[in-house]
Amino acid sequence: MPGESAGEGLAAADRYYRDYGCRARELKRQGKKIFGYLCAFVPLEVLTAAGFIPFRIKGDVNEPITKADTEMETIVCPLVRSCFDMSLKGNYEFLDGIVIPHACDSICRTYDIWKYTLNLPYSHLINMPHGTDDSSLNFYKAVLNTFRTSLSRFAGREISDQELTQAIGLHNQNRAKVRELYELRKASPPLISGAEIAKVLVAAMGIPIEESIEMISGVIDEVKQRGGVLASKPARIMVVGAQVDNVAFIQLIEDSGAWVVADDLCPGAREFFSYVDATDDPMDGIAERYLRKIKCGRTYREMKGNYQEYLEDRFGHMGQMIEDFDVDGVVLYIYKYCDPYGFEVPQIKSYIESRDTPVLYLEDEYSMSTIGRLRTRIQAFLELIGSK
């Protein structure tokens, strides 16, 4: 049964955001099994079909990384180190298992540390290929079937195709609700702020999928009823980066005099805008979606055509969002030591600037101790946009 507060919209999102993990603890006390995961590349449909509650492990920009640095090298991505640090400090003591994909090196190469140190009843590494050709897809489907078998063994029963199809339907419904929520950002001024969107999506990472659908539906109804109450601001900004699971950076931009109306983030459009197609074998649709439809810097895409056509293939979804959401400027927000996105920066800038859209590139730590120093650069960028 959904939690009593699941239908309260923004109030529920605020509560689940501030006390992240509170609903998972309630469900744990009710006998549910909670499975932690890192990254958008974990196929949540399989976990849901198995009867487990997916719970995305997040860090805390307000908490100094201390315990994690005794186990992981400090050149590991600060987001991953913070996630591990929060786990070591007992924030996710309710987990029954953990699933980690072969996303980037900081996630994949630390799997053994997670497995050994947390010593949970279940752990699994999804060996996801970096290519998207047919042989990679076939390999990935075999990997996912191994994952399905492993989960079935832990659950003590087979995961049926019917259960997978039902889980796909639920997660697609949730994605559709997120897209509906994003539509409210197209108005001028937007009907919902970027900080509010970020809070809703982070809250959704920590509750069951059925409750997420209900909560986001409540947010949509609430926002539509309040109408255009947000003030007008001179700039509409899109944020591009990896995982941003705290509203502080989005709030910083909006407090500086702009609206964040679009993104290519996790959690965000990158994670929610693509669906799992209906296929005879549900694992085919799942494999296709996670390997080919999620556009992330960790995935290699073979160059086809000329350089501009290659950029369009890789970043065309960003260009479409710039157009659809009437974006005035793009902020590239990259964490230190995030190699996949660090290597992407020159090409992303080249593509976006080719569309006559200004770009601000920021490299930062995953920490509130450093985020404040970005204010001056953001304000200068907004002034530049305003002068055009």
Secondary structure as the mmCIF struct_conf table of DSSP 4:
data_model
#
loop_
_struct_conf.conf_type_id
_struct_conf.id
_struct_conf.beg_label_comp_id
_struct_conf.beg_label_asym_id
_struct_conf.beg_label_seq_id
_struct_conf.end_label_comp_id
_struct_conf.end_label_asym_id
_struct_conf.end_label_seq_id
TURN_TY1_P TURN_TY1_P1 GLU A 4 SER A 5
HELX_RH_3T_P HELX_RH_3T_P1 ALA A 6 GLU A 8
TURN_TY1_P TURN_TY1_P2 GLY A 9 GLY A 9
HELX_RH_AL_P HELX_RH_AL_P1 LEU A 10 ARG A 18
TURN_TY1_P TURN_TY1_P3 ASP A 19 GLY A 21
HELX_RH_AL_P HELX_RH_AL_P2 CYS A 22 ARG A 29
TURN_TY1_P TURN_TY1_P4 GLN A 30 GLY A 31
STRN STRN1 ILE A 34 TYR A 37
BEND BEND1 CYS A 39 CYS A 39
TURN_TY1_P TURN_TY1_P5 ALA A 40 PHE A 41
BEND BEND2 VAL A 42 VAL A 42
HELX_RH_AL_P HELX_RH_AL_P3 LEU A 44 ALA A 49
TURN_TY1_P TURN_TY1_P6 ALA A 50 GLY A 51
STRN STRN2 ILE A 53 ARG A 56
TURN_TY1_P TURN_TY1_P7 VAL A 61 ASN A 62
BEND BEND3 GLU A 63 GLU A 63
HELX_RH_3T_P HELX_RH_3T_P2 LYS A 67 THR A 70
TURN_TY1_P TURN_TY1_P8 GLU A 71 GLU A 71
BEND BEND4 MET A 72 MET A 72
TURN_TY1_P TURN_TY1_P9 THR A 74 ILE A 75
BEND BEND5 VAL A 76 VAL A 76
HELX_RH_AL_P HELX_RH_AL_P4 PRO A 78 LEU A 88
TURN_TY1_P TURN_TY1_P10 LYS A 89 PHE A 94
BEND BEND6 ASP A 96 ASP A 96
STRN STRN3 GLY A 97 PRO A 101
BEND BEND7 HIS A 102 HIS A 102
BEND BEND8 CYS A 104 CYS A 104
HELX_RH_AL_P HELX_RH_AL_P5 ASP A 105 CYS A 108
TURN_TY1_P TURN_TY1_P11 ARG A 109 THR A 110
HELX_RH_AL_P HELX_RH_AL_P6 TYR A 111 LEU A 118
BEND BEND9 PRO A 121 PRO A 121
STRN STRN4 TYR A 122 ILE A 126
BEND BEND10 HIS A 130 HIS A 130
BEND BEND11 ASP A 133 ASP A 133
HELX_RH_AL_P HELX_RH_AL_P7 ASP A 134 ALA A 155
TURN_TY1_P TURN_TY1_P12 GLY A 156 GLY A 156
BEND BEND12 ARG A 157 ARG A 157
HELX_RH_AL_P HELX_RH_AL_P8 ASP A 161 GLU A 183
TURN_TY1_P TURN_TY1_P13 LEU A 184 ARG A 185
BEND BEND13 LYS A 186 PRO A 189
BEND BEND14 LEU A 191 ILE A 192
HELX_RH_AL_P HELX_RH_AL_P9 GLY A 194 ALA A 204
TURN_TY1_P TURN_TY1_P14 MET A 205 GLY A 206
BEND BEND15 ILE A 207 ILE A 207
HELX_RH_AL_P HELX_RH_AL_P10 ILE A 209 ARG A 226
BEND BEND16 GLY A 228 GLY A 228
BEND BEND17 LEU A 230 LEU A 230
HELX_LH_PP_P HELX_LH_PP_P1 ALA A 231 SER A 232
BEND BEND18 PRO A 234 PRO A 234
STRN STRN5 ALA A 235 GLN A 243
BEND BEND19 ASN A 246 ASN A 246
TURN_TY1_P TURN_TY1_P15 VAL A 247 VAL A 247
HELX_RH_AL_P HELX_RH_AL_P11 ALA A 248 ASP A 255
TURN_TY1_P TURN_TY1_P16 SER A 256 GLY A 257
STRN STRN6 ALA A 258 CYS A 266
TURN_TY1_P TURN_TY1_P17 PRO A 267 GLY A 268
HELX_RH_AL_P HELX_RH_AL_P12 ALA A 269 PHE A 272
BEND BEND20 PHE A 273 PHE A 273
HELX_LH_PP_P HELX_LH_PP_P2 VAL A 276 ALA A 278
BEND BEND21 ASP A 280 ASP A 281
HELX_RH_AL_P HELX_RH_AL_P13 PRO A 282 GLU A 288
HELX_RH_PI_P HELX_RH_PI_P1 ARG A 289 LYS A 293
BEND BEND22 ILE A 294 ILE A 294
TURN_TY1_P TURN_TY1_P18 GLY A 297 ARG A 298
BEND BEND23 THR A 299 THR A 299
BEND BEND24 GLY A 305 ASN A 306
HELX_RH_AL_P HELX_RH_AL_P14 TYR A 307 ASP A 324
TURN_TY1_P TURN_TY1_P19 PHE A 325 ASP A 326
BEND BEND25 ASP A 328 ASP A 328
STRN STRN7 GLY A 329 TYR A 335
TURN_TY1_P TURN_TY1_P20 LYS A 336 TYR A 337
HELX_RH_AL_P HELX_RH_AL_P15 ASP A 339 GLU A 353
TURN_TY1_P TURN_TY1_P21 SER A 354 ASP A 356
STRN STRN8 VAL A 359 ASP A 364
BEND BEND26 TYR A 366 SER A 367
HELX_RH_AL_P HELX_RH_AL_P16 MET A 368 ILE A 371
HELX_RH_3T_P HELX_RH_3T_P3 GLY A 372 LEU A 374
HELX_RH_AL_P HELX_RH_AL_P17 ARG A 375 GLY A 386
TURN_TY1_P TURN_TY1_P22 SER A 387 SER A 387
#
